[in-house]
Amino acid sequence: MKIAIASGKGGTGKTTLSSNLAAYISEKEKVVLCDLDVEEPNSGLFIKGKLIHKEDKFKMVPSWDSNKCTFCGLCQDVCNYNAVIKLEDKIMVFPDLCHSCYACSELCPENALPMIPEKMGELKHFESGDISFIESHLDVGREQAVPLISQTIEYVDEHFPKETIRLYDSPPGTSCPVIEATKEVDFVILITEPTPFGFHDLKLAIETMKKMEKEFAVVINRYGIGNDDVLNYCKDNDIPLLAKIPNDRYIAELYSSGELIYTRVPEVKKQLKHVYDYILKLKENNEV
């Protein structure tokens, strides 16, 4: 089971739900928590574990060989991302624009643009009881999160059996990083807050999941503030509402101290049980 926890905006509680749900599930069975918000991963603030593996991550980019180049300009013509530009006496390569499609390199008639690895970030694998926690961190200044997200998911696929529940703490929004984080998952939990901003961005996330033909449900965080727009929308559109995490100052204090919430707030534990029960039903249906 691959389950992404996503939202239409930042700050709605993805990491709160991801880390607490992973810890709750680990009391019942083994679980994998993977932080795919590679630009600013923070699930590790709540899941403490022993580091068992660390590796640098690279993407392939073209490197210009001036001794072979004849300045035919084909590389510039075939690049859809303007990562390769031909000047009068030089070929300029912009690694942060490169999508590693290999077109310029493979189609160059003189083999003047060999692909070379360039470091983009690092991956860490921690173990804490029955939780396996993986996070990747994009190097400062790097502009593309998608290649690192893709390689992180590949690492999880290679190291854990498919029947293991895998929780993906996804990036915020509805842009390319979210698409990459959710495109292969079995189920998406969209977490929101009952405010006009939260409701607006939830609808964007829902439309995105519908376009991707993903099964999804909603969790409301900070329940008790705002209004009932999210509740009514889910009811009117037959969208499953899995849980309502209460708005509570004590929860905010625990979160700001890097503490798990469900062990200290019984209502949160009750709501997590609703989510876990739903996951178990999905898992059973997938195995039939």
NORCORWO-V761201 format. One record per pair of residues at least 6 apart in sequence whose ideal C-beta (glycine too) atoms are under 6 Angstrom apart, sorted by the first residue. I is the first residue (numbers start at 1). J is the second residue. D is the distance in whole Angstrom. If there is no record, write none. Layout:
i=[I:I]
j=[J:J]
d=[D:D]
This chain:
i=[1:1:1:2:2:2:3:3:4:4:4:4:4:4:5:5:5:5:5:6:6:6:6:7:7:7:8:8:8:8:9:9:10:12:12:12:12:13:13:14:14:15:15:15:17:18:18:18:19:19:19:20:20:20:21:22:22:22:22:23:24:24:25:25:26:26:26:30:31:31:32:32:32:32:33:33:34:34:34:35:35:35:35:36:36:36:36:37:38:38:38:38:38:39:39:41:41:43:44:45:46:46:47:47:49:49:49:49:50:51:52:52:53:54:55:56:56:57:57:57:57:57:58:58:59:59:59:60:60:60:61:61:61:62:62:62:62:62:63:63:64:64:65:68:68:69:70:73:74:75:75:75:75:76:76:76:78:78:78:79:81:81:82:83:83:83:84:84:85:95:96:104:105:105:120:120:120:121:121:121:121:121:122:123:123:124:125:126:134:136:136:138:138:145:146:146:146:149:149:149:150:168:170:170:171:171:174:174:174:182:187:187:188:188:188:189:189:190:190:190:191:191:192:192:192:193:193:194:194:194:195:199:199:209:217:217:218:218:218:219:219:220:220:221:222:223:223:224:224:225:234:242:242:242:243:243:243:245:245:246:251:254:254:261:262:262:262]
j=[165:186:283:166:185:186:167:187:168:170:181:182:185:188:14:17:18:169:189:170:178:188:190:14:172:191:201:202:204:205:172:201:172:191:192:193:221:191:221:169:191:42:43:169:191:43:167:169:43:46:47:260:261:262:272:31:33:131:167:260:262:272:31:276:129:130:131:130:131:165:132:160:164:166:133:167:134:156:168:41:43:135:169:149:168:170:181:171:136:138:145:148:149:138:145:135:137:169:135:258:258:260:128:133:126:127:128:133:127:126:125:127:125:124:123:119:122:120:121:123:148:151:117:119:100:120:147:100:115:117:95:98:118:93:104:105:113:115:114:116:91:93:112:110:112:112:110:86:107:84:104:108:113:84:85:86:103:104:107:104:97:99:97:94:97:98:93:104:92:118:143:113:113:115:139:142:148:136:137:138:139:148:137:136:152:135:134:133:156:148:152:145:148:177:176:177:180:177:180:181:180:181:178:181:177:178:204:205:208:188:215:282:209:214:216:217:219:205:216:218:219:221:198:202:230:221:222:220:226:230:226:229:230:216:240:242:234:239:241:242:243:230:244:245:247:244:246:246:247:247:241:274:275:278:271:274:275:268:271:267:261:261:264:268:268:269:272]
d=[5:6:5:5:4:5:5:5:4:5:6:4:4:5:5:5:5:6:5:4:6:6:6:6:6:5:3:5:5:4:6:4:4:5:5:5:6:5:4:6:6:6:5:6:5:6:5:4:5:4:6:6:5:5:6:5:4:6:5:5:6:5:4:6:6:4:5:5:6:5:5:5:6:4:5:5:5:5:5:4:4:4:5:5:5:5:4:5:5:5:5:5:6:5:6:4:6:5:6:5:6:6:6:5:3:5:3:5:5:6:6:5:4:5:5:5:5:6:5:6:6:5:4:5:5:5:5:5:4:6:4:5:5:5:5:5:4:6:6:5:4:6:5:5:4:4:6:5:6:5:4:6:6:5:6:5:5:6:6:6:5:5:6:5:4:4:6:5:5:6:4:5:5:5:6:5:6:6:5:4:5:5:6:5:6:6:5:4:6:5:4:6:5:4:5:6:5:6:5:6:6:6:6:4:4:5:5:6:5:6:5:6:5:5:4:6:6:5:6:5:5:6:5:4:6:5:5:6:4:5:4:5:5:5:4:5:5:6:5:5:5:6:5:5:4:4:5:6:4:5:5:6:5:5:4:5:5:6:6:6:5:5:6:5:5:4:5]
